[in-house]
Amino acid sequence: MAPEIVLHKIYHNTDIWSIGIIIYLLYSNTFVFGCEELSYYYNITCRSRKNILIEKNIVGCSDNLKNIIIKCLIYNTNCRISANGLIKLINNI
């Protein structure tokens, strides 16, 4: 669930967050935040605006894949990659 959904807001690139979560899960075989309790998830996604946990588990992946995951999982929706930007990144791999 994207941070903005927890805050009851939806933006044009909310689904990009979900794509980043799926790519991360497929690569690392672990959940991004490793939690199932909603309050804990809320604290991580909405109060900590850093991708430290994400970067920790994708150390061994290619720079291109890391770049895609990190750009999809940017907290600030204004800075998160667009669908067109994501397609361009994927086509350049």
N, CA, C and O atoms as a GROMACS GRO file, in nm:
protein
  372
    1MET      N    1   0.084  -0.117   0.000
    1MET     CA    2   0.000   0.000   0.000
    1MET      C    3   0.089   0.124   0.000
    1MET      O    4   0.178   0.138   0.084
    2ALA      N    5   0.064   0.211  -0.093
    2ALA     CA    6   0.144   0.334  -0.104
    2ALA      C    7   0.118   0.425   0.017
    2ALA      O    8   0.008   0.424   0.072
    3PRO      N    9   0.217   0.503   0.057
    3PRO     CA   10   0.201   0.591   0.173
    3PRO      C   11   0.083   0.686   0.158
    3PRO      O   12   0.016   0.716   0.256
    4GLU      N   13   0.058   0.733   0.038
    4GLU     CA   14  -0.052   0.827   0.020
    4GLU      C   15  -0.188   0.762   0.040
    4GLU      O   16  -0.284   0.830   0.076
    5ILE      N   17  -0.198   0.633   0.019
    5ILE     CA   18  -0.325   0.564   0.044
    5ILE      C   19  -0.350   0.556   0.194
    5ILE      O   20  -0.464   0.570   0.239
    6VAL      N   21  -0.244   0.532   0.271
    6VAL     CA   22  -0.258   0.530   0.417
    6VAL      C   23  -0.310   0.665   0.465
    6VAL      O   24  -0.384   0.673   0.563
    7LEU      N   25  -0.272   0.770   0.395
    7LEU     CA   26  -0.316   0.905   0.431
    7LEU      C   27  -0.446   0.944   0.361
    7LEU      O   28  -0.489   1.059   0.367
    8HIS      N   29  -0.510   0.846   0.295
    8HIS     CA   30  -0.638   0.865   0.225
    8HIS      C   31  -0.629   0.965   0.111
    8HIS      O   32  -0.719   1.046   0.090
    9LYS      N   33  -0.518   0.958   0.037
    9LYS     CA   34  -0.499   1.043  -0.080
    9LYS      C   35  -0.454   0.953  -0.195
    9LYS      O   36  -0.380   0.857  -0.173
   10ILE      N   37  -0.498   0.983  -0.314
   10ILE     CA   38  -0.456   0.906  -0.431
   10ILE      C   39  -0.407   1.002  -0.538
   10ILE      O   40  -0.470   1.105  -0.564
   11TYR      N   41  -0.294   0.969  -0.599
   11TYR     CA   42  -0.235   1.053  -0.702
   11TYR      C   43  -0.218   0.973  -0.830
   11TYR      O   44  -0.239   0.852  -0.832
   12HIS      N   45  -0.180   1.043  -0.936
   12HIS     CA   46  -0.167   0.979  -1.066
   12HIS      C   47  -0.060   0.869  -1.068
   12HIS      O   48  -0.068   0.779  -1.152
   13ASN      N   49   0.036   0.874  -0.980
   13ASN     CA   50   0.143   0.774  -0.981
   13ASN      C   51   0.143   0.683  -0.859
   13ASN      O   52   0.246   0.626  -0.823
   14THR      N   53   0.028   0.670  -0.795
   14THR     CA   54   0.016   0.580  -0.680
   14THR      C   55   0.049   0.436  -0.718
   14THR      O   56   0.114   0.365  -0.641
   15ASP      N   57   0.006   0.393  -0.835
   15ASP     CA   58   0.031   0.256  -0.878
   15ASP      C   59   0.179   0.229  -0.905
   15ASP      O   60   0.222   0.114  -0.903
   16ILE      N   61   0.256   0.333  -0.930
   16ILE     CA   62   0.400   0.316  -0.951
   16ILE      C   63   0.464   0.261  -0.823
   16ILE      O   64   0.556   0.178  -0.830
   17TRP      N   65   0.417   0.305  -0.708
   17TRP     CA   66   0.466   0.252  -0.580
   17TRP      C   67   0.444   0.101  -0.577
   17TRP      O   68   0.534   0.026  -0.538
   18SER      N   69   0.326   0.057  -0.616
   18SER     CA   70   0.293  -0.086  -0.615
   18SER      C   71   0.385  -0.164  -0.708
   18SER      O   72   0.428  -0.275  -0.676
   19ILE      N   73   0.414  -0.107  -0.823
   19ILE     CA   74   0.506  -0.172  -0.917
   19ILE      C   75   0.644  -0.188  -0.853
   19ILE      O   76   0.707  -0.292  -0.867
   20GLY      N   77   0.690  -0.084  -0.785
   20GLY     CA   78   0.818  -0.092  -0.715
   20GLY      C   79   0.820  -0.199  -0.608
   20GLY      O   80   0.919  -0.271  -0.592
   21ILE      N   81   0.710  -0.211  -0.535
   21ILE     CA   82   0.699  -0.315  -0.430
   21ILE      C   83   0.708  -0.453  -0.493
   21ILE      O   84   0.777  -0.541  -0.441
   22ILE      N   85   0.638  -0.473  -0.604
   22ILE     CA   86   0.637  -0.604  -0.671
   22ILE      C   87   0.776  -0.638  -0.725
   22ILE      O   88   0.822  -0.751  -0.708
   23ILE      N   89   0.842  -0.543  -0.788
   23ILE     CA   90   0.977  -0.566  -0.840
   23ILE      C   91   1.072  -0.599  -0.726
   23ILE      O   92   1.153  -0.692  -0.736
   24TYR      N   93   1.062  -0.523  -0.618
   24TYR     CA   94   1.146  -0.546  -0.500
   24TYR      C   95   1.124  -0.687  -0.446
   24TYR      O   96   1.219  -0.759  -0.417
   25LEU      N   97   0.998  -0.726  -0.432
   25LEU     CA   98   0.963  -0.858  -0.378
   25LEU      C   99   1.016  -0.969  -0.468
   25LEU      O  100   1.072  -1.067  -0.420
   26LEU      N  101   0.999  -0.954  -0.599
   26LEU     CA  102   1.048  -1.055  -0.692
   26LEU      C  103   1.200  -1.068  -0.687
   26LEU      O  104   1.253  -1.178  -0.697
   27TYR      N  105   1.270  -0.957  -0.672
   27TYR     CA  106   1.415  -0.962  -0.667
   27TYR      C  107   1.466  -1.017  -0.534
   27TYR      O  108   1.549  -1.109  -0.532
   28SER      N  109   1.418  -0.962  -0.425
   28SER     CA  110   1.477  -0.992  -0.294
   28SER      C  111   1.411  -1.110  -0.222
   28SER      O  112   1.468  -1.164  -0.127
   29ASN      N  113   1.292  -1.149  -0.267
   29ASN     CA  114   1.215  -1.256  -0.201
   29ASN      C  115   1.183  -1.221  -0.056
   29ASN      O  116   1.165  -1.310   0.028
   30THR      N  117   1.176  -1.091  -0.026
   30THR     CA  118   1.137  -1.045   0.108
   30THR      C  119   1.041  -0.928   0.092
   30THR      O  120   1.041  -0.859  -0.010
   31PHE      N  121   0.960  -0.908   0.193
   31PHE     CA  122   0.872  -0.792   0.192
   31PHE      C  123   0.954  -0.667   0.221
   31PHE      O  124   1.052  -0.671   0.295
   32VAL      N  125   0.913  -0.558   0.163
   32VAL     CA  126   0.990  -0.434   0.174
   32VAL      C  127   1.012  -0.394   0.319
   32VAL      O  128   1.124  -0.364   0.359
   33PHE      N  129   0.907  -0.395   0.398
   33PHE     CA  130   0.918  -0.350   0.536
   33PHE      C  131   0.913  -0.464   0.636
   33PHE      O  132   0.933  -0.441   0.755
   34GLY      N  133   0.887  -0.584   0.592
   34GLY     CA  134   0.889  -0.700   0.679
   34GLY      C  135   0.790  -0.693   0.793
   34GLY      O  136   0.820  -0.740   0.903
   35CYS      N  137   0.674  -0.637   0.769
   35CYS     CA  138   0.576  -0.625   0.877
   35CYS      C  139   0.436  -0.646   0.821
   35CYS      O  140   0.410  -0.625   0.703
   36GLU      N  141   0.348  -0.688   0.909
   36GLU     CA  142   0.210  -0.706   0.870
   36GLU      C  143   0.116  -0.618   0.952
   36GLU      O  144  -0.003  -0.608   0.921
   37GLU      N  145   0.168  -0.557   1.055
   37GLU     CA  146   0.084  -0.472   1.141
   37GLU      C  147   0.072  -0.333   1.080
   37GLU      O  148   0.173  -0.267   1.054
   38LEU      N  149  -0.050  -0.289   1.057
   38LEU     CA  150  -0.075  -0.164   0.987
   38LEU      C  151  -0.012  -0.044   1.056
   38LEU      O  152   0.041   0.045   0.988
   39SER      N  153  -0.017  -0.037   1.188
   39SER     CA  154   0.038   0.080   1.257
   39SER      C  155   0.190   0.089   1.238
   39SER      O  156   0.244   0.198   1.223
   40TYR      N  157   0.257  -0.026   1.240
   40TYR     CA  158   0.401  -0.025   1.217
   40TYR      C  159   0.432   0.018   1.074
   40TYR      O  160   0.523   0.098   1.051
   41TYR      N  161   0.357  -0.034   0.980
   41TYR     CA  162   0.373   0.002   0.839
   41TYR      C  163   0.351   0.152   0.821
   41TYR      O  164   0.426   0.218   0.749
   42TYR      N  165   0.249   0.204   0.885
   42TYR     CA  166   0.219   0.347   0.875
   42TYR      C  167   0.338   0.430   0.923
   42TYR      O  168   0.376   0.527   0.858
   43ASN      N  169   0.395   0.392   1.036
   43ASN     CA  170   0.508   0.467   1.090
   43ASN      C  171   0.627   0.465   0.996
   43ASN      O  172   0.696   0.566   0.979
   44ILE      N  173   0.653   0.351   0.935
   44ILE     CA  174   0.768   0.340   0.845
   44ILE      C  175   0.744   0.420   0.718
   44ILE      O  176   0.831   0.496   0.676
   45THR      N  177   0.628   0.404   0.657
   45THR     CA  178   0.606   0.465   0.526
   45THR      C  179   0.576   0.613   0.536
   45THR      O  180   0.617   0.690   0.448
   46CYS      N  181   0.506   0.656   0.637
   46CYS     CA  182   0.459   0.795   0.642
   46CYS      C  183   0.545   0.887   0.727
   46CYS      O  184   0.535   1.009   0.714
   47ARG      N  185   0.625   0.833   0.811
   47ARG     CA  186   0.708   0.919   0.896
   47ARG      C  187   0.855   0.912   0.859
   47ARG      O  188   0.928   1.010   0.877
   48SER      N  189   0.898   0.799   0.809
   48SER     CA  190   1.036   0.785   0.764
   48SER      C  191   1.037   0.794   0.613
   48SER      O  192   0.994   0.701   0.545
   49ARG      N  193   1.084   0.902   0.560
   49ARG     CA  194   1.076   0.924   0.416
   49ARG      C  195   1.205   0.885   0.345
   49ARG      O  196   1.242   0.946   0.244
   50LYS      N  197   1.272   0.784   0.395
   50LYS     CA  198   1.397   0.741   0.336
   50LYS      C  199   1.385   0.597   0.288
   50LYS      O  200   1.304   0.520   0.340
   51ASN      N  201   1.465   0.563   0.191
   51ASN     CA  202   1.464   0.428   0.137
   51ASN      C  203   1.576   0.342   0.193
   51ASN      O  204   1.627   0.254   0.125
   52ILE      N  205   1.614   0.367   0.318
   52ILE     CA  206   1.726   0.296   0.380
   52ILE      C  207   1.698   0.146   0.384
   52ILE      O  208   1.784   0.066   0.348
   53LEU      N  209   1.579   0.108   0.429
   53LEU     CA  210   1.545  -0.034   0.438
   53LEU      C  211   1.543  -0.099   0.301
   53LEU      O  212   1.583  -0.214   0.286
   54ILE      N  213   1.499  -0.027   0.204
   54ILE     CA  214   1.490  -0.080   0.068
   54ILE      C  215   1.630  -0.103   0.011
   54ILE      O  216   1.659  -0.210  -0.042
   55GLU      N  217   1.716  -0.003   0.022
   55GLU     CA  218   1.850  -0.013  -0.033
   55GLU      C  219   1.931  -0.123   0.035
   55GLU      O  220   2.020  -0.182  -0.027
   56LYS      N  221   1.902  -0.151   0.161
   56LYS     CA  222   1.974  -0.252   0.237
   56LYS      C  223   1.959  -0.391   0.175
   56LYS      O  224   2.054  -0.469   0.174
   57ASN      N  225   1.841  -0.423   0.124
   57ASN     CA  226   1.815  -0.556   0.072
   57ASN      C  227   1.837  -0.572  -0.077
   57ASN      O  228   1.818  -0.681  -0.130
   58ILE      N  229   1.877  -0.467  -0.148
   58ILE     CA  230   1.902  -0.480  -0.291
   58ILE      C  231   2.047  -0.448  -0.324
   58ILE      O  232   2.077  -0.396  -0.432
   59VAL      N  233   2.135  -0.479  -0.232
   59VAL     CA  234   2.276  -0.446  -0.248
   59VAL      C  235   2.336  -0.517  -0.369
   59VAL      O  236   2.415  -0.457  -0.441
   60GLY      N  237   2.301  -0.643  -0.393
   60GLY     CA  238   2.366  -0.720  -0.498
   60GLY      C  239   2.304  -0.707  -0.636
   60GLY      O  240   2.351  -0.772  -0.730
   61CYS      N  241   2.203  -0.627  -0.652
   61CYS     CA  242   2.137  -0.619  -0.783
   61CYS      C  243   2.207  -0.517  -0.873
   61CYS      O  244   2.289  -0.437  -0.828
   62SER      N  245   2.173  -0.523  -1.000
   62SER     CA  246   2.235  -0.432  -1.096
   62SER      C  247   2.195  -0.288  -1.065
   62SER      O  248   2.093  -0.262  -1.000
   63ASP      N  249   2.276  -0.196  -1.111
   63ASP     CA  250   2.246  -0.054  -1.090
   63ASP      C  251   2.115  -0.015  -1.157
   63ASP      O  252   2.040   0.066  -1.102
   64ASN      N  253   2.087  -0.071  -1.274
   64ASN     CA  254   1.962  -0.040  -1.344
   64ASN      C  255   1.840  -0.084  -1.263
   64ASN      O  256   1.744  -0.008  -1.250
   65LEU      N  257   1.845  -0.205  -1.210
   65LEU     CA  258   1.732  -0.255  -1.131
   65LEU      C  259   1.716  -0.175  -1.003
   65LEU      O  260   1.605  -0.141  -0.963
   66LYS      N  261   1.828  -0.146  -0.937
   66LYS     CA  262   1.825  -0.066  -0.815
   66LYS      C  263   1.764   0.072  -0.842
   66LYS      O  264   1.684   0.122  -0.763
   67ASN      N  265   1.803   0.131  -0.952
   67ASN     CA  266   1.753   0.262  -0.990
   67ASN      C  267   1.600   0.258  -1.011
   67ASN      O  268   1.529   0.348  -0.967
   68ILE      N  269   1.552   0.155  -1.077
   68ILE     CA  270   1.408   0.140  -1.101
   68ILE      C  271   1.333   0.127  -0.969
   68ILE      O  272   1.234   0.196  -0.947
   69ILE      N  273   1.380   0.039  -0.882
   69ILE     CA  274   1.313   0.015  -0.754
   69ILE      C  275   1.310   0.143  -0.671
   69ILE      O  276   1.205   0.181  -0.618
   70ILE      N  277   1.422   0.208  -0.659
   70ILE     CA  278   1.430   0.328  -0.575
   70ILE      C  279   1.343   0.441  -0.630
   70ILE      O  280   1.277   0.512  -0.554
   71LYS      N  281   1.342   0.458  -0.762
   71LYS     CA  282   1.260   0.564  -0.821
   71LYS      C  283   1.110   0.536  -0.809
   71LYS      O  284   1.030   0.629  -0.805
   72CYS      N  285   1.074   0.409  -0.804
   72CYS     CA  286   0.932   0.372  -0.785
   72CYS      C  287   0.889   0.392  -0.640
   72CYS      O  288   0.772   0.421  -0.613
   73LEU      N  289   0.982   0.376  -0.547
   73LEU     CA  290   0.947   0.379  -0.405
   73LEU      C  291   0.986   0.509  -0.336
   73LEU      O  292   1.020   0.510  -0.218
   74ILE      N  293   0.983   0.617  -0.409
   74ILE     CA  294   1.006   0.749  -0.350
   74ILE      C  295   0.878   0.793  -0.280
   74ILE      O  296   0.770   0.790  -0.339
   75TYR      N  297   0.891   0.833  -0.155
   75TYR     CA  298   0.774   0.871  -0.075
   75TYR      C  299   0.697   0.986  -0.136
   75TYR      O  300   0.575   0.980  -0.148
   76ASN      N  301   0.767   1.090  -0.176
   76ASN     CA  302   0.704   1.211  -0.229
   76ASN      C  303   0.650   1.182  -0.369
   76ASN      O  304   0.728   1.155  -0.461
   77THR      N  305   0.519   1.189  -0.386
   77THR     CA  306   0.459   1.158  -0.516
   77THR      C  307   0.503   1.254  -0.625
   77THR      O  308   0.502   1.218  -0.743
   78ASN      N  309   0.540   1.376  -0.588
   78ASN     CA  310   0.588   1.472  -0.688
   78ASN      C  311   0.725   1.435  -0.742
   78ASN      O  312   0.762   1.477  -0.852
   79CYS      N  313   0.799   1.358  -0.667
   79CYS     CA  314   0.934   1.317  -0.708
   79CYS      C  315   0.939   1.174  -0.761
   79CYS      O  316   1.038   1.134  -0.823
   80ARG      N  317   0.835   1.097  -0.737
   80ARG     CA  318   0.829   0.958  -0.782
   80ARG      C  319   0.825   0.953  -0.935
   80ARG      O  320   0.765   1.040  -0.998
   81ILE      N  321   0.887   0.854  -0.992
   81ILE     CA  322   0.892   0.840  -1.137
   81ILE      C  323   0.752   0.823  -1.195
   81ILE      O  324   0.664   0.765  -1.131
   82SER      N  325   0.732   0.873  -1.315
   82SER     CA  326   0.603   0.860  -1.383
   82SER      C  327   0.600   0.726  -1.457
   82SER      O  328   0.702   0.658  -1.469
   83ALA      N  329   0.483   0.689  -1.507
   83ALA     CA  330   0.470   0.566  -1.586
   83ALA      C  331   0.556   0.575  -1.712
   83ALA      O  332   0.624   0.479  -1.748
   84ASN      N  333   0.555   0.690  -1.778
   84ASN     CA  334   0.637   0.707  -1.898
   84ASN      C  335   0.786   0.700  -1.865
   84ASN      O  336   0.864   0.641  -1.940
   85GLY      N  337   0.824   0.760  -1.754
   85GLY     CA  338   0.964   0.754  -1.712
   85GLY      C  339   1.007   0.612  -1.680
   85GLY      O  340   1.119   0.572  -1.711
   86LEU      N  341   0.919   0.536  -1.619
   86LEU     CA  342   0.948   0.396  -1.586
   86LEU      C  343   0.964   0.313  -1.713
   86LEU      O  344   1.055   0.231  -1.723
   87ILE      N  345   0.877   0.335  -1.809
   87ILE     CA  346   0.887   0.262  -1.937
   87ILE      C  347   1.020   0.293  -2.005
   87ILE      O  348   1.084   0.203  -2.059
   88LYS      N  349   1.062   0.419  -2.003
   88LYS     CA  350   1.190   0.457  -2.063
   88LYS      C  351   1.306   0.388  -1.993
   88LYS      O  352   1.399   0.340  -2.059
   89LEU      N  353   1.303   0.383  -1.859
   89LEU     CA  354   1.409   0.315  -1.784
   89LEU      C  355   1.415   0.168  -1.820
   89LEU      O  356   1.523   0.113  -1.842
   90ILE      N  357   1.301   0.104  -1.827
   90ILE     CA  358   1.296  -0.040  -1.857
   90ILE      C  359   1.346  -0.065  -2.000
   90ILE      O  360   1.416  -0.163  -2.025
   91ASN      N  361   1.309   0.020  -2.093
   91ASN     CA  362   1.353   0.002  -2.232
   91ASN      C  363   1.503   0.023  -2.249
   91ASN      O  364   1.562  -0.026  -2.346
   92ASN      N  365   1.565   0.095  -2.157
   92ASN     CA  366   1.709   0.120  -2.166
   92ASN      C  367   1.795   0.014  -2.100
   92ASN      O  368   1.917   0.024  -2.100
   93ILE      N  369   1.733  -0.087  -2.043
   93ILE     CA  370   1.810  -0.193  -1.977
   93ILE      C  371   1.866  -0.288  -2.082
   93ILE      O  372   1.934  -0.384  -2.048
   0.00000   0.00000   0.00000
